[in-house]
Amino acid sequence: MRLAAYVPKPLKAALKARLKQLRIAAVGALRSYGGVQLLQALRRLGVRDGDVVMLHSAFSREHGFRGSAGELIDLFLEAVGPSGHLLMVSMPYRNASLDWLQSGRSLDVRRTPSMMGLVSESFRRRAGVLRSVHPTHPVLAHGPRAESFIAGHADCVHPCGPGTPFDAVARADGVAVFYNVPLETFTFFHHLEHLVHADLPFPLYTPAAFDAPVIDAEGVHRTVRTYAFDRQAIARRRPERLFAALRQQGNVRTQVVGASTLMAIRVRDAIECTRQMRARGEYFYAMPSPAGHVDSARQ
């Protein structure tokens, strides 16, 4: 039996907390950075004035940024400039969209918190930020044309498909930026799934759509019809295959600033990569074989 098994839980928790304090202190002394360095890193990453950025992020003092979550958002808004747009996802759950829909809970666009981290929730509360009306994949948007990115999401039965904010980001030649999070947080991946779903030998979506309750920005109770991602498709996802192809093509840019890692993918590159894979008969799923087995040891 390992020695850790004999350590009382309160002592174990205290030791973990102390180790975290020591890590934060070390980062603060040796690997911290401010807004100027972050903005420079974003420029090296390829983010320019006027860009449309969909940000995925994690915020911790262990990452070295010397400001608050609000100040971090300020920096990203400065990076895209007054003519640019900043977007974030704001899903109200941490598990699966199907679980959320089956719970029967209502999403209030004005009040339901984003469960996508501190930066997303801080952004949701910021003046001038709009949120799309959708029960499972609401998107936050800020910028002069923010309304055009979120308009019509309530009429889309496929949460990340045609007519959604994800489609709008693609049409605007947007870029996904990852701040201290892995590529697996790439929510635009669901838009790519929709592009190939007709080819799949299993359903991407549930057989029937859900009529989900929502409350819009004016406080009006509405019903939004949407499909959820099928559990079989979720189990078969292998997004690492897409990311490997994108890396091989040089389409994943990376910058390190202090203790933070930033990555970026132009969504047009992800779409083109998906089309190339599709033309070769390659997909980012564990596909069933004729004998009924999947093409991967991962079940």
C-alpha positions as CSV (number, residue, x, y, z in Angstrom):
1,M,0.0,0.0,0.0
2,R,1.3,3.4,-0.9
3,L,2.4,5.8,1.9
4,A,-0.1,8.4,0.7
5,A,-2.9,6.0,1.8
6,Y,-1.9,6.5,5.5
7,V,-2.0,10.3,5.3
8,P,-5.1,11.8,6.9
9,K,-7.3,13.6,4.4
10,P,-7.1,17.0,6.2
11,L,-3.3,16.8,6.2
12,K,-3.3,15.8,2.6
13,A,-5.5,18.8,1.7
14,A,-3.3,21.1,3.7
15,L,-0.2,19.8,1.9
16,K,-1.8,20.3,-1.5
17,A,-2.8,23.9,-0.6
18,R,0.7,24.6,0.6
19,L,2.3,23.2,-2.6
20,K,-0.1,25.4,-4.6
21,Q,1.0,28.5,-2.6
22,L,4.6,27.6,-3.3
23,R,4.0,27.2,-7.0
24,I,2.2,30.5,-7.2
25,A,5.0,32.2,-5.3
26,A,7.6,30.7,-7.6
27,V,5.7,31.8,-10.7
28,G,5.2,35.3,-9.3
29,A,9.0,35.6,-8.7
30,L,10.3,34.0,-11.9
31,R,7.6,33.7,-14.6
32,S,5.0,36.4,-14.1
33,Y,4.0,38.9,-16.9
34,G,1.8,41.9,-17.5
35,G,-0.4,43.2,-20.3
36,V,2.3,44.5,-22.5
37,Q,3.9,41.0,-22.8
38,L,0.5,39.3,-23.3
39,L,-0.4,41.7,-26.1
40,Q,3.0,41.1,-27.8
41,A,2.4,37.4,-27.5
42,L,-1.0,37.7,-29.2
43,R,0.5,39.7,-32.0
44,R,3.1,37.0,-32.5
45,L,0.3,34.5,-32.5
46,G,-1.2,36.4,-35.4
47,V,-4.1,38.2,-33.7
48,R,-4.7,41.6,-35.4
49,D,-6.9,44.6,-35.2
50,G,-10.3,43.8,-36.7
51,D,-10.0,40.0,-36.1
52,V,-12.9,37.8,-34.8
53,V,-11.5,35.8,-31.9
54,M,-13.3,33.0,-30.1
55,L,-11.5,32.6,-26.9
56,H,-11.2,29.4,-24.7
57,S,-9.4,30.0,-21.4
58,A,-8.4,29.0,-17.9
59,F,-7.5,31.6,-15.3
60,S,-5.2,30.9,-12.4
61,R,-2.5,32.8,-10.5
62,E,-0.3,29.8,-11.4
63,H,-0.3,31.0,-15.0
64,G,1.6,34.1,-14.1
65,F,-0.7,36.9,-15.4
66,R,-0.4,39.8,-12.9
67,G,-3.9,41.2,-13.6
68,S,-7.5,40.1,-12.9
69,A,-9.8,38.2,-15.2
70,G,-11.4,41.5,-16.2
71,E,-8.0,42.9,-17.1
72,L,-7.3,39.8,-19.1
73,I,-10.5,40.4,-21.1
74,D,-9.4,44.0,-21.6
75,L,-6.2,42.8,-23.2
76,F,-8.0,40.6,-25.6
77,L,-10.4,43.4,-26.5
78,E,-7.4,45.6,-27.1
79,A,-5.9,42.9,-29.3
80,V,-8.9,42.8,-31.7
81,G,-9.4,46.6,-31.5
82,P,-12.6,48.6,-31.8
83,S,-13.6,47.1,-35.1
84,G,-12.9,43.5,-34.0
85,H,-15.0,41.0,-32.1
86,L,-14.4,38.8,-29.1
87,L,-16.6,35.7,-28.6
88,M,-16.7,33.0,-25.9
89,V,-18.8,30.0,-25.3
90,S,-21.0,30.0,-22.2
91,M,-22.5,26.6,-21.8
92,P,-24.5,26.3,-18.6
93,Y,-23.3,22.7,-17.7
94,R,-20.0,20.8,-17.4
95,N,-21.2,17.4,-18.6
96,A,-23.1,16.8,-21.8
97,S,-25.8,18.8,-23.6
98,L,-28.1,15.8,-23.6
99,D,-27.9,15.6,-19.8
100,W,-28.8,19.3,-19.6
101,L,-31.8,19.0,-22.0
102,Q,-33.0,15.9,-20.2
103,S,-32.9,17.7,-16.9
104,G,-35.6,20.1,-18.2
105,R,-33.8,23.1,-16.7
106,S,-34.3,26.5,-18.3
107,L,-31.5,28.7,-19.5
108,D,-32.0,32.4,-18.7
109,V,-29.8,34.3,-21.1
110,R,-29.5,37.2,-18.5
111,R,-28.8,35.2,-15.4
112,T,-27.7,31.6,-15.9
113,P,-24.0,31.4,-15.2
114,S,-21.5,30.2,-17.8
115,M,-19.8,27.0,-16.5
116,M,-16.9,27.6,-18.9
117,G,-14.6,29.2,-16.4
118,L,-13.9,32.5,-14.7
119,V,-13.1,34.4,-17.8
120,S,-16.2,33.3,-19.6
121,E,-18.4,34.2,-16.6
122,S,-16.7,37.5,-16.1
123,F,-17.2,38.3,-19.8
124,R,-20.9,37.3,-19.6
125,R,-21.4,39.9,-16.9
126,R,-19.6,42.7,-18.8
127,A,-21.6,45.6,-20.2
128,G,-22.0,45.4,-24.0
129,V,-21.7,41.7,-24.2
130,L,-24.6,39.8,-25.9
131,R,-25.5,36.2,-25.4
132,S,-27.2,34.0,-28.0
133,V,-30.5,32.4,-27.3
134,H,-29.8,28.7,-27.2
135,P,-30.3,26.2,-24.4
136,T,-27.1,24.2,-24.9
137,H,-24.5,26.2,-26.7
138,P,-25.1,29.9,-26.0
139,V,-22.3,32.2,-27.3
140,L,-21.1,35.5,-25.9
141,A,-20.2,38.3,-28.3
142,H,-18.7,41.8,-28.0
143,G,-18.0,44.2,-30.8
144,P,-19.7,46.6,-33.3
145,R,-21.5,43.7,-35.1
146,A,-22.0,41.4,-32.0
147,E,-25.7,41.1,-32.8
148,S,-25.0,39.7,-36.2
149,F,-23.0,36.8,-34.7
150,I,-25.7,35.6,-32.3
151,A,-28.8,36.5,-34.3
152,G,-31.0,33.5,-35.2
153,H,-29.3,31.0,-32.9
154,A,-32.7,30.2,-31.4
155,D,-33.9,29.0,-34.9
156,C,-31.1,26.5,-35.4
157,V,-32.0,22.9,-34.6
158,H,-28.3,21.9,-34.9
159,P,-26.6,23.8,-32.0
160,C,-23.3,24.4,-33.9
161,G,-24.4,24.0,-37.5
162,P,-25.6,26.4,-40.2
163,G,-26.8,29.7,-39.1
164,T,-25.3,29.5,-35.6
165,P,-22.6,31.8,-34.2
166,F,-20.0,29.1,-35.1
167,D,-21.1,29.4,-38.7
168,A,-20.8,33.2,-38.4
169,V,-17.3,32.9,-37.0
170,A,-16.3,30.7,-40.0
171,R,-17.8,33.2,-42.5
172,A,-15.9,36.0,-40.8
173,D,-12.6,34.2,-41.1
174,G,-12.3,33.9,-37.3
175,V,-9.6,32.5,-35.1
176,A,-9.9,30.3,-32.1
177,V,-7.4,31.2,-29.3
178,F,-6.6,28.9,-26.4
179,Y,-5.2,30.5,-23.3
180,N,-3.9,27.9,-20.8
181,V,-6.3,25.2,-22.1
182,P,-5.7,22.3,-24.4
183,L,-7.0,22.0,-28.0
184,E,-9.7,19.7,-26.8
185,T,-11.6,22.8,-25.6
186,F,-12.1,23.7,-29.3
187,T,-15.9,24.1,-29.4
188,F,-15.8,24.9,-33.1
189,F,-15.0,21.1,-33.4
190,H,-18.8,20.6,-33.3
191,H,-19.2,22.7,-36.4
192,L,-16.7,20.5,-38.2
193,E,-18.7,17.4,-37.0
194,H,-21.7,18.8,-38.7
195,L,-19.8,19.2,-41.9
196,V,-19.2,15.4,-42.1
197,H,-22.2,14.0,-40.2
198,A,-24.0,12.8,-43.3
199,D,-21.1,10.5,-44.0
200,L,-21.1,8.8,-40.6
201,P,-22.4,5.2,-40.2
202,F,-23.8,6.3,-36.8
203,P,-25.9,9.2,-35.8
204,L,-24.2,12.5,-34.7
205,Y,-27.5,13.7,-33.2
206,T,-30.3,12.3,-31.1
207,P,-33.2,10.8,-33.1
208,A,-35.6,13.4,-31.9
209,A,-35.2,17.1,-31.1
210,F,-35.9,18.6,-27.7
211,D,-38.2,21.5,-27.0
212,A,-36.2,23.4,-24.4
213,P,-37.3,26.3,-22.3
214,V,-35.3,29.5,-22.4
215,I,-35.7,33.1,-21.2
216,D,-34.3,35.6,-23.6
217,A,-32.6,39.0,-23.0
218,E,-35.9,40.7,-22.7
219,G,-37.1,38.3,-20.1
220,V,-39.6,36.5,-22.4
221,H,-40.1,32.8,-21.9
222,R,-39.6,30.9,-25.1
223,T,-39.2,27.4,-26.4
224,V,-36.2,26.5,-28.6
225,R,-36.1,23.3,-30.5
226,T,-32.7,21.7,-30.8
227,Y,-31.0,18.3,-31.3
228,A,-28.4,17.1,-28.8
229,F,-25.2,15.1,-29.7
230,D,-25.8,11.4,-29.5
231,R,-24.0,9.5,-26.8
232,Q,-22.6,7.0,-29.4
233,A,-21.1,9.9,-31.3
234,I,-19.6,11.4,-28.2
235,A,-18.0,8.0,-27.3
236,R,-16.5,7.6,-30.8
237,R,-15.0,11.1,-31.0
238,R,-11.3,11.2,-31.6
239,P,-10.5,15.0,-32.0
240,E,-6.8,14.3,-31.5
241,R,-6.8,13.0,-35.1
242,L,-7.8,16.4,-36.3
243,F,-5.3,18.2,-34.1
244,A,-2.5,16.0,-35.3
245,A,-3.4,16.8,-38.9
246,L,-3.5,20.5,-38.1
247,R,-0.2,20.4,-36.4
248,Q,1.4,18.5,-39.3
249,Q,0.2,21.2,-41.6
250,G,1.6,23.9,-39.4
251,N,-1.8,25.3,-38.6
252,V,-1.5,25.4,-34.8
253,R,0.4,28.5,-33.7
254,T,1.9,28.5,-30.2
255,Q,3.4,31.2,-28.0
256,V,4.6,31.0,-24.4
257,V,4.6,34.1,-22.2
258,G,5.7,33.6,-18.6
259,A,4.0,30.5,-17.2
260,S,1.2,30.7,-19.8
261,T,0.8,28.9,-23.1
262,L,-1.3,30.3,-26.0
263,M,-2.3,28.6,-29.1
264,A,-4.3,29.7,-32.2
265,I,-6.1,28.0,-35.1
266,R,-7.8,29.8,-38.0
267,V,-11.1,28.2,-38.3
268,R,-10.8,28.2,-42.1
269,D,-7.7,26.0,-41.7
270,A,-9.7,23.6,-39.5
271,I,-12.5,23.5,-42.1
272,E,-10.0,22.8,-45.0
273,C,-8.2,20.2,-43.0
274,T,-11.6,18.4,-42.3
275,R,-12.4,18.5,-46.0
276,Q,-9.0,17.1,-46.9
277,M,-9.5,14.3,-44.4
278,R,-13.0,13.6,-45.6
279,A,-11.7,13.3,-49.2
280,R,-9.2,10.7,-48.0
281,G,-11.9,8.8,-46.2
282,E,-10.5,9.8,-42.8
283,Y,-12.6,11.0,-39.9
284,F,-12.0,12.1,-36.3
285,Y,-14.0,9.2,-34.9
286,A,-13.5,5.6,-34.0
287,M,-15.3,4.1,-37.0
288,P,-17.1,0.7,-36.9
289,S,-15.5,-2.1,-39.0
290,P,-17.6,-4.4,-41.1
291,A,-17.5,-6.9,-38.3
292,G,-19.0,-4.4,-35.9
293,H,-15.8,-3.5,-34.1
294,V,-14.4,0.0,-33.8
295,D,-11.1,1.0,-35.4
296,S,-9.4,1.8,-32.2
297,A,-8.7,0.1,-28.9
298,R,-10.4,2.9,-27.1
299,Q,-14.0,1.9,-26.6
